[in-house]
Amino acid sequence: MISTTEIQSPCIVICHFKNEELHEKAGGRLIRYQVTIDPNNDNQLSPSGEFIRFGDVKGDEITGWQPCINIVVDETLFTYEQEIPYNNNVMVRGAAA
């Protein structure tokens, strides 16, 4: 297990949710996900540092804010040496008044 605070370079990792480990111990399957962790992206961690946001990079299999304490990094698949291919953010606006 690797703490997200130990990650120094942007990377793609395999991770799972800590609270689902009991399911595996009971004979169930523990689902693992691929996500991108970028310690240089100030927007990936919440201001309190308690939550991390996934889904801003193509290939992320988790989308949305997750409690950092519940994420376990199992293995690093790739470390970026160049710019991360972030998804383009789309601004949605209502009809003009």
TORKOL-4160 file (C-alpha; in steps of 0.2 Angstrom, whole numbers, padded with zeros to 4 digits, m for minus):
97
<pt num="1" X="0000" Y="0000" Z="0000"/>
<pt num="2" X="0006" Y="0017" Z="m0004"/>
<pt num="3" X="0000" Y="0033" Z="0004"/>
<pt num="4" X="m0005" Y="0047" Z="m0009"/>
<pt num="5" X="0006" Y="0058" Z="0001"/>
<pt num="6" X="0021" Y="0048" Z="m0004"/>
<pt num="7" X="0018" Y="0050" Z="m0023"/>
<pt num="8" X="0030" Y="0063" Z="m0029"/>
<pt num="9" X="0026" Y="0062" Z="m0048"/>
<pt num="10" X="0010" Y="0061" Z="m0058"/>
<pt num="11" X="0006" Y="0043" Z="m0061"/>
<pt num="12" X="m0007" Y="0030" Z="m0066"/>
<pt num="13" X="m0011" Y="0018" Z="m0052"/>
<pt num="14" X="m0021" Y="0003" Z="m0048"/>
<pt num="15" X="m0031" Y="0006" Z="m0032"/>
<pt num="16" X="m0046" Y="m0001" Z="m0022"/>
<pt num="17" X="m0057" Y="0005" Z="m0008"/>
<pt num="18" X="m0051" Y="0001" Z="0009"/>
<pt num="19" X="m0069" Y="m0002" Z="0016"/>
<pt num="20" X="m0072" Y="m0016" Z="0003"/>
<pt num="21" X="m0057" Y="m0027" Z="0009"/>
<pt num="22" X="m0069" Y="m0035" Z="0021"/>
<pt num="23" X="m0079" Y="m0041" Z="0007"/>
<pt num="24" X="m0064" Y="m0050" Z="0000"/>
<pt num="25" X="m0060" Y="m0058" Z="0016"/>
<pt num="26" X="m0078" Y="m0065" Z="0016"/>
<pt num="27" X="m0074" Y="m0073" Z="0000"/>
<pt num="28" X="m0080" Y="m0059" Z="m0012"/>
<pt num="29" X="m0070" Y="m0051" Z="m0026"/>
<pt num="30" X="m0061" Y="m0035" Z="m0022"/>
<pt num="31" X="m0063" Y="m0023" Z="m0037"/>
<pt num="32" X="m0048" Y="m0013" Z="m0042"/>
<pt num="33" X="m0048" Y="0003" Z="m0052"/>
<pt num="34" X="m0036" Y="0013" Z="m0063"/>
<pt num="35" X="m0034" Y="0031" Z="m0059"/>
<pt num="36" X="m0022" Y="0045" Z="m0061"/>
<pt num="37" X="m0014" Y="0054" Z="m0046"/>
<pt num="38" X="m0006" Y="0070" Z="m0049"/>
<pt num="39" X="0002" Y="0078" Z="m0034"/>
<pt num="40" X="0005" Y="0094" Z="m0044"/>
<pt num="41" X="m0013" Y="0097" Z="m0047"/>
<pt num="42" X="m0020" Y="0108" Z="m0033"/>
<pt num="43" X="m0037" Y="0104" Z="m0039"/>
<pt num="44" X="m0036" Y="0086" Z="m0036"/>
<pt num="45" X="m0036" Y="0087" Z="m0017"/>
<pt num="46" X="m0050" Y="0096" Z="m0008"/>
<pt num="47" X="m0045" Y="0111" Z="0003"/>
<pt num="48" X="m0045" Y="0101" Z="0019"/>
<pt num="49" X="m0035" Y="0087" Z="0010"/>
<pt num="50" X="m0048" Y="0074" Z="0016"/>
<pt num="51" X="m0054" Y="0071" Z="m0002"/>
<pt num="52" X="m0047" Y="0067" Z="m0019"/>
<pt num="53" X="m0055" Y="0069" Z="m0036"/>
<pt num="54" X="m0054" Y="0057" Z="m0050"/>
<pt num="55" X="m0060" Y="0056" Z="m0067"/>
<pt num="56" X="m0051" Y="0071" Z="m0075"/>
<pt num="57" X="m0040" Y="0060" Z="m0086"/>
<pt num="58" X="m0045" Y="0049" Z="m0100"/>
<pt num="59" X="m0044" Y="0031" Z="m0093"/>
<pt num="60" X="m0049" Y="0035" Z="m0075"/>
<pt num="61" X="m0061" Y="0022" Z="m0069"/>
<pt num="62" X="m0067" Y="0032" Z="m0054"/>
<pt num="63" X="m0076" Y="0048" Z="m0056"/>
<pt num="64" X="m0079" Y="0061" Z="m0042"/>
<pt num="65" X="m0073" Y="0065" Z="m0025"/>
<pt num="66" X="m0067" Y="0051" Z="m0014"/>
<pt num="67" X="m0061" Y="0051" Z="0004"/>
<pt num="68" X="m0042" Y="0049" Z="0004"/>
<pt num="69" X="m0042" Y="0038" Z="0019"/>
<pt num="70" X="m0053" Y="0025" Z="0009"/>
<pt num="71" X="m0041" Y="0024" Z="m0006"/>
<pt num="72" X="m0027" Y="0011" Z="m0006"/>
<pt num="73" X="m0014" Y="0011" Z="m0020"/>
<pt num="74" X="m0009" Y="m0007" Z="m0025"/>
<pt num="75" X="0003" Y="m0004" Z="m0039"/>
<pt num="76" X="0010" Y="0010" Z="m0050"/>
<pt num="77" X="0007" Y="0007" Z="m0069"/>
<pt num="78" X="0015" Y="0022" Z="m0077"/>
<pt num="79" X="0024" Y="0038" Z="m0071"/>
<pt num="80" X="0022" Y="0053" Z="m0082"/>
<pt num="81" X="0037" Y="0062" Z="m0088"/>
<pt num="82" X="0027" Y="0074" Z="m0099"/>
<pt num="83" X="0011" Y="0083" Z="m0098"/>
<pt num="84" X="m0005" Y="0073" Z="m0092"/>
<pt num="85" X="m0018" Y="0072" Z="m0105"/>
<pt num="86" X="m0032" Y="0080" Z="m0095"/>
<pt num="87" X="m0050" Y="0079" Z="m0102"/>
<pt num="88" X="m0057" Y="0096" Z="m0108"/>
<pt num="89" X="m0069" Y="0103" Z="m0096"/>
<pt num="90" X="m0085" Y="0108" Z="m0104"/>
<pt num="91" X="m0095" Y="0123" Z="m0097"/>
<pt num="92" X="m0114" Y="0120" Z="m0098"/>
<pt num="93" X="m0124" Y="0135" Z="m0098"/>
<pt num="94" X="m0143" Y="0138" Z="m0098"/>
<pt num="95" X="m0153" Y="0146" Z="m0112"/>
<pt num="96" X="m0150" Y="0165" Z="m0114"/>
<pt num="97" X="m0163" Y="0175" Z="m0106"/>
